[in-house]
């Protein structure tokens, strides 16, 4: 990992030390996004909240993404503390995020992608919702369809509080990674997760063990809907790949729960309760997932679905857990 340019010094700056508001980190992750990166960085620089640490990190892009970031940092004259980072070789999203988390000094981190644009009030709005029970914040966003020249608002009408029990019933409730902010101390132990998974399948689950996820109604960013995004690639995968990804997600959640139980963060009663919800939620999520892949169109496809589950060992694991609760 190579830190190319660092502006300011948080440890020696009276402006940061005397601030009553907590230091928040805005972490922008980029890879081969030269077409959109300038707008994304401008969104970071325009944040009205202070004190703010901005980390611009490029995962060894093969295009001009990093060069554009360099130029913009060189020209930046604003109040925020800027860290410009580039990996020495392409790591993939999971390892890229792991490395950037070693640089974070803020109490909270706001996640951002190199092809999305955060509105200037994003960090300030997130800060306004933070309280002692909140360990993660999921905001609304405007989805922009690049190939169709249209947009849609993706959000809710009022504030909702998501508990571990609630999201265990349906992991699709975890939301979109680039619309999240996390309390750093509650997710730092989960950064070492399987590379095939996105952080938005792991970090919210860990955060919900320690408190609540606040799903806020505010639309705080413009998110591009691109066919090359991780979500779209996931939808194009075959059924075996989908099962592998979901099985790893579940295994990672189980590992997080087991660690929390061992450390005393999670009580035995709550651990058993969450596992019960997991059993229900995982079955329902698999059925929806396979329907999305067009694999449940008729009885034969339903039989094939359970065959794939049995072959992957998922059914055995679910039955084993079910029997344990009796």
C-alpha positions in Angstrom: 0.0 0.0 0.0 1.3 3.4 -1.0 0.2 6.7 0.5 1.1 9.2 -2.2 0.1 12.5 -0.7 -1.2 13.6 2.7 -2.4 17.2 3.4 -2.7 18.6 6.9 -1.9 16.9 10.2 -4.9 15.9 12.4 -2.7 15.1 15.4 -1.1 18.6 15.5 -4.0 20.7 14.3 -5.8 22.8 16.9 -8.7 23.2 14.5 -9.4 19.5 14.8 -8.6 19.0 18.5 -10.8 21.9 19.6 -13.8 20.8 17.6 -16.7 19.4 19.7 -18.0 17.3 16.9 -16.4 13.9 16.3 -13.9 13.4 13.5 -15.6 11.5 10.6 -13.9 9.8 7.7 -15.2 9.9 4.2 -13.7 7.0 2.3 -13.9 6.9 -1.4 -13.0 3.6 -3.2 -12.2 3.8 -6.9 -11.1 1.4 -9.7 -11.1 2.2 -13.4 -13.6 5.0 -13.1 -11.9 7.8 -14.9 -15.2 8.8 -16.5 -16.9 9.5 -13.2 -14.2 10.0 -10.6 -14.0 13.8 -10.9 -17.6 14.2 -10.0 -17.2 11.7 -7.1 -14.2 13.5 -5.7 -15.9 16.9 -6.0 -18.8 15.4 -4.0 -16.3 14.5 -1.2 -14.5 17.9 -1.3 -17.9 19.7 -1.1 -19.0 18.2 2.2 -20.1 20.8 4.7 -19.3 18.8 7.8 -16.2 19.4 9.9 -13.9 18.0 11.1 -13.7 15.6 8.2 -11.0 13.2 7.0 -11.2 12.3 3.3 -9.5 9.2 2.0 -9.3 8.9 -1.8 -8.1 5.4 -2.6 -7.5 3.8 -6.0 -7.1 0.1 -6.4 -4.3 0.3 -9.0 -6.5 1.4 -11.9 -5.3 0.8 -15.5 -6.9 4.0 -16.7 -6.4 7.7 -15.5 -8.5 7.4 -12.4 -5.6 7.9 -10.0 -4.0 10.6 -12.1 -7.3 12.6 -12.0 -7.4 12.1 -8.2 -3.8 13.4 -7.9 -4.6 16.5 -9.9 -7.7 17.3 -7.8 -5.9 16.8 -4.5 -3.0 19.1 -5.7 -5.5 21.8 -6.6 -7.6 21.4 -3.4 -7.6 24.4 -1.0 -10.4 23.5 1.3 -10.6 22.8 5.0 -10.7 19.0 5.0 -7.8 16.6 5.8 -7.0 14.7 2.6 -5.3 11.3 2.3 -4.5 10.1 -1.3 -3.8 6.4 -1.5 -3.0 3.8 -4.2 -2.5 0.1 -3.8 0.7 -1.3 -5.3 -1.3 -3.9 -7.2 -5.0 -4.5 -7.8 -6.4 -6.2 -4.7 -10.2 -6.4 -5.4 -12.8 -4.6 -3.4 -12.6 -6.6 -0.2 -8.8 -6.3 0.3 -8.9 -2.7 -0.9 -11.4 -1.9 1.8 -9.4 -3.8 4.4 -6.3 -1.8 3.6 -8.1 1.6 3.7 -9.5 0.8 7.1 -6.0 0.7 8.5 -5.8 4.5 7.6 -9.0 5.6 9.1 -8.8 8.0 12.1 -12.5 9.0 12.3 -15.0 7.6 14.8 -17.4 7.1 11.9 -16.7 6.2 8.3 -18.9 7.2 5.4 -18.6 4.8 2.4 -18.4 6.1 -1.2 -17.8 4.6 -4.6 -15.8 6.2 -7.4 -18.8 6.3 -9.8 -21.3 7.8 -7.4 -21.8 11.4 -6.3 -22.4 12.4 -2.6 -24.4 15.6 -2.0 -22.7 18.3 0.0 -24.9 17.8 3.1 -24.4 14.0 3.2 -21.9 13.7 6.1 -23.6 16.5 8.1 -27.0 14.8 7.8 -25.6 11.5 8.9 -24.0 13.1 11.9 -27.4 14.6 12.9 -28.9 11.1 13.3 -26.1 9.6 15.3 -26.9 8.7 18.9 -25.7 6.2 21.5 -27.8 3.3 20.0 -26.8 3.9 16.4 -23.9 1.8 15.0 -24.7 2.2 11.3 -26.7 4.5 9.1 -28.2 3.6 5.7 -29.5 6.5 3.7 -31.7 6.8 0.6 -30.3 7.7 -2.7 -31.2 8.6 -6.3 -30.5 5.8 -8.7 -29.4 7.0 -12.1 -29.7 4.6 -15.1 -26.8 5.5 -17.4 -28.0 3.7 -20.5 -31.7 4.8 -20.2 -31.3 8.5 -19.2 -33.6 8.2 -16.3 -33.5 8.3 -12.5 -35.5 7.0 -9.6 -35.6 7.8 -5.9 -34.7 4.9 -3.6 -35.6 5.5 0.0 -38.2 5.3 2.7 -40.8 7.8 4.0 -39.6 7.8 7.6 -36.8 6.7 9.9 -36.6 3.0 10.6 -34.5 1.2 13.2 -33.1 -2.2 12.1 -32.1 -4.7 14.7 -30.0 -7.8 14.3 -33.2 -9.9 14.6 -34.9 -7.9 11.9 -32.1 -8.2 9.3 -31.6 -11.9 10.1 -35.1 -12.6 8.8 -34.1 -11.2 5.4 -30.5 -10.2 4.4 -31.8 -8.2 1.4 -32.7 -5.6 4.0 -29.0 -4.8 4.4 -29.2 -2.4 1.5 -26.5 -0.8 -0.7 -22.9 -0.6 0.5 -22.2 2.9 -1.0 -25.2 4.4 1.0 -23.8 3.3 4.4 -21.9 4.9 7.2 -20.5 2.9 10.1 -19.2 3.4 13.6 -15.7 2.2 13.1 -15.0 0.5 16.4 -17.9 -1.9 15.9 -16.9 -3.2 12.5 -13.1 -3.2 12.5 -13.0 -6.9 13.6 -15.0 -7.9 10.5 -12.8 -6.5 7.8 -11.1 -9.9 7.1 -14.0 -11.4 5.2 -14.0 -13.6 2.0 -13.1 -11.6 -1.1 -16.1 -12.9 -3.0 -18.4 -11.0 -0.7 -19.2 -7.3 -0.7 -18.6 -5.4 2.6 -22.4 -4.6 2.6 -23.1 -8.2 3.4 -20.8 -8.2 6.4 -20.4 -4.8 8.0 -24.1 -4.1 8.7 -24.5 -7.5 10.3 -21.6 -6.8 12.7 -22.9 -3.3 13.4 -26.3 -4.7 14.3 -24.8 -6.9 17.0 -23.6 -3.8 18.9 -26.6 -1.5 18.3 -29.1 -0.6 15.6 -28.9 0.3 11.9 -30.8 3.6 11.3 -32.4 3.6 7.8 -32.9 7.3 7.2 -35.3 8.8 4.6 -32.9 11.4 3.4 -31.6 11.0 -0.2 -27.8 11.7 0.2 -26.2 10.6 -3.0 -26.6 9.9 -6.6 -25.8 6.3 -7.4 -25.1 5.2 -11.0 -26.7 2.0 -12.2 -24.0 0.4 -14.4 -23.9 -3.0 -15.9 -20.3 -3.4 -14.8 -21.1 -2.9 -11.1 -20.7 -5.7 -8.6 -24.4 -6.0 -8.1 -25.1 -6.4 -11.8 -22.3 -8.9 -12.2 -23.8 -10.9 -9.4 -27.1 -11.0 -11.2 -25.5 -12.4 -14.3 -23.8 -15.3 -12.4 -25.0 -18.8 -12.7 -27.0 -20.6 -10.0 -23.9 -22.4 -8.6 -22.0 -19.1 -8.2 -25.1 -17.5 -6.5 -25.3 -20.4 -4.0 -21.5 -20.1 -3.3 -21.8 -16.4 -2.6 -24.8 -16.8 -0.4 -23.4 -19.8 1.5 -20.2 -17.8 2.2 -22.3 -14.9 3.4 -24.1 -17.1 5.8 -20.9 -18.7 7.0 -19.4 -15.3 7.6 -22.5 -14.2 9.6 -22.3 -17.4 11.7 -18.6 -16.6 12.4 -19.5 -13.1 13.5 -22.2 -14.4 15.8 -20.0 -17.1 17.3 -17.3 -14.6 18.0 -19.8 -12.2 19.6 -21.1 -15.0 21.8 -17.7 -16.0 22.9 -16.7 -12.4 23.7 -20.0 -11.8 25.6 -21.2 -9.2 23.2 -24.2 -11.4 22.4 -26.2 -13.3 25.0 -26.9 -17.0 24.6 -30.7 -16.3 24.4 -30.2 -13.7 21.7 -27.8 -15.9 19.8 -30.4 -18.8 19.7 -33.1 -16.3 18.7 -31.1 -14.9 15.9 -30.2 -18.3 14.6 -33.9 -19.2 14.5 -34.6 -16.1 12.4 -31.6 -17.0 10.2 -33.1 -20.4 9.4 -36.4 -18.8 8.2 -34.7 -15.9 6.4 -32.2 -17.9 4.6 -34.8 -20.3 3.1 -36.9 -17.4 1.9 -34.0 -15.5 0.5 -32.8 -18.5 -1.5 -36.3 -19.0 -3.0 -36.4 -15.3 -4.1 -32.8 -15.5 -5.4 -33.6 -18.5 -7.5 -36.7 -17.0 -8.8 -34.6 -14.0 -9.9 -32.4 -16.4 -11.9 -35.5 -17.9 -13.5 -34.9 -21.3 -11.8 -38.4 -21.7 -10.2 -40.6 -21.4 -13.3 -42.0 -24.9 -12.9 -41.9 -28.1 -10.7 -38.8 -29.4 -12.3 -36.9 -26.2 -11.6 -38.0 -26.3 -8.0 -36.7 -29.9 -7.8 -33.4 -28.7 -9.3 -33.3 -25.8 -6.8 -33.4 -28.2 -3.8 -30.9 -30.5 -5.6 -28.4 -27.6 -5.8 -29.0 -26.8 -2.2 -28.5 -30.4 -1.1 -25.3 -30.7 -3.2 -23.8 -27.6 -1.7 -24.5 -28.9 1.9 -26.9 -26.0 2.7 -29.9 -28.2 3.4 -27.9 -30.3 5.8 -26.7 -27.3 7.7 -30.2 -25.8 7.9 -31.7 -29.0 9.2 -28.9 -29.5 11.7 -29.6 -26.0 13.1 -33.3 -26.6 13.2 -32.9 -29.8 15.2 -30.7 -28.0 17.7 -33.5 -25.7 18.6 -36.0 -28.4 19.6 
